[in-house]
């Protein structure tokens, strides 16, 4: 059974995030009216948008709710936890 769930989560990741490598689908819950999908970014770090220096020091995280799309008549709610990294460059 665990293998089947793992395959479903992998397939959902491929469908929801086709071009994003660093995303993990954590859970999917299906009920009558809504399908919540819980995912998070798994990147080890990021480049500073100002100076380009690489950082893996996590500054914080927050939830994003990208556009919800219907599926089979149910509302799909995508909850994506993303992290902010702090730049270690003193300049």
N, C-alpha and C positions, 0 to 999 in steps of 0.2 A: 504494500500500500504506500509506504514512504516513497518508493521509487516513482510511483504514478504521480504523486503530489509534486515531487521534484521535477518531473517532466512537464507538468502543467505550468509550474512557475517559470521554468526555462522558456517555454513556448510563449507565455504572457510577456516575458521580458523581450523576446524577439519581436512580438507584435507591437508592444507599447513603446519600446526604445530601440528601434532598428539601427540607429547610427550612434548610440551612446554605449561605450564599452564598460564604463565604471558605474553601473546601476545594478542593484540587487533587489529583486522582488521578494519581499519578506512574507507577505500574506495576501490572500484574496478571500473575501467572504461574500457568499452569494445568498441573498434573501429575496423576498418578494418584490421589493421596490427599488433596491439599490445594490450596487456591487462595489464595495470599497476595496481599492488596491493600495497596499502599503508598500512603499519602495524607499530605498535610500541610496545615495551616492557612495561609492566605495573607493574613490580616487585617493591615492596616497598623499597627494599634495596638489598644488596649483602654482602657476606662474603669476607673479604680481602684475596686475594690469597697467601699472605705472612704469616700473623699472624692468620688469621681466624676470626678476630673481625668483628662483624656485623656493617654495616654502612647504613644509609638512607640519607646521605648528598650527593646530586648530584654534581658531579665534572664537568660534561659536557655531551654532547650527540653527536652522529654522525650517518650518514646514512650508512647502509651496503646493498649490493646488492648480496644476495646469488645466487647460480646458477639459471639462468633463464631456464625455461623449456617450450617447446612448448605445446600448447593446442588448438586442433581443427584447426591446421594450422597457428595459430597466435603465435607470440612471447609473453611470459608472463614475465613481469619485476617485480620482487618483491623488493620493497623498504622498508627496515626495519630500524626504528629508535631505536637505543639502547642507554642506558645511562651508564655512568661511575660513580661509587660512590667513594667518598674519605674516606679513613680509618681514623678514629678519634684516633687510638692508637698511642701515641707519640713514642713508641718503634719501 
